[in-house]
Amino acid sequence: MDKNKFDHSTERMDEMLESSHKGISPWRVFKIMSEFVSGFEFISQYDYKKAVTFFGSARYKSDNTNYKEAKKLASALARKKYVVITGGGPGIMEAANRGAHEAKGISVGINIKNISGGFEDANPFIHRTESFNYFFTRKVMLAFASQIYIFFPGGYGTLDELFEMLVLVQKEKIKRTPIILVNKKFWSPLKKWIDEFLFTENLITAKDKEIYKIVDSAEEAMKVVSKKI
C-alpha cells in the first residue's frame, strides 16, 4: 500500500474515532494518557537535577543577540554536564540545542507534531527527541524535566510557559528552583508591572516576587546557576 495513502487513512481513522457528538471521545482520552506515559518515560532518562530547560521565541535568527546569548549559555551548561532541553524548534530553542551540541553535551528536543504529522520546524541540533500531538502534554514535560529554567524573550507562548512555572512554584507543586529571565531590557517592564500592580494590590506576596531572577547575559545566568551546582 502506498505510504501516503496509508498515512492519510490512519489520520482519517483517528479523526473519526476522536469525533463525538456527546463531547470528548474515549479514544482521545486514551491518546492523551498515552502521551503522558511516553513523555514521562522519556524525561525519566535524565537526572532532572542535572537538566536545564530553555524557553524563548522561535522567531530569532542566528545573528540576534538573544540567540547568541542562549547558545553561549547552553554551551556553558553542557560543559558542566547539564542536559539541555528545549521545545525542539527554531529560534532560542535552536540556539540552546546548538550550544549543547557544539559543546558535545546532551541536546534534547520535546517537539510538537504539526498537522501533516511531521515535527513543527524541528531544529537540526537535537540528539534525542520525543514528539507530542498536544501542546498541553508537551508543556507538562518541559515543566517537569529540569531543575533549572531559562527564559529568553518571547511572545505569548513564552509568557504562558513562564507564568505556569511561576504558579507551580508559588503553589508548591514543584520545589523552588532557579527561574532565570535573560535580557533586562525585555523583562524589566514586566517586573515593574508585577511590583507596582500585582504586589501593591496584594495579589501576590513579597515571597512570590523572589521566585524568578532577571539577568542580562549568559555570564550572569551562570553565576545564578553556580549557586545550585
Buried (B, 14 or more C-beta within 10 A) or exposed (E): EEEEEEEEEEEEEBEEBBEEEEEEBEBBEEBBEEBBEBBBEBBEEBEBEBBBBBBBBBBBEEEBEBBBBBBBBBBBBBEBEBBBBBBBBBBBBBBBBBBBBBBEBBBBBBBBBEEEEEBBBBBEBBBBBBBBBBEEBBBBBBBBBBBBBBBBBBEEBBBBBBEBBBEBBBEEEBEEBBBBBBBEEBBEEBBEEBEEEBBEEEEBEEEBEEBBBBBBBBEBBBEBBEEEE
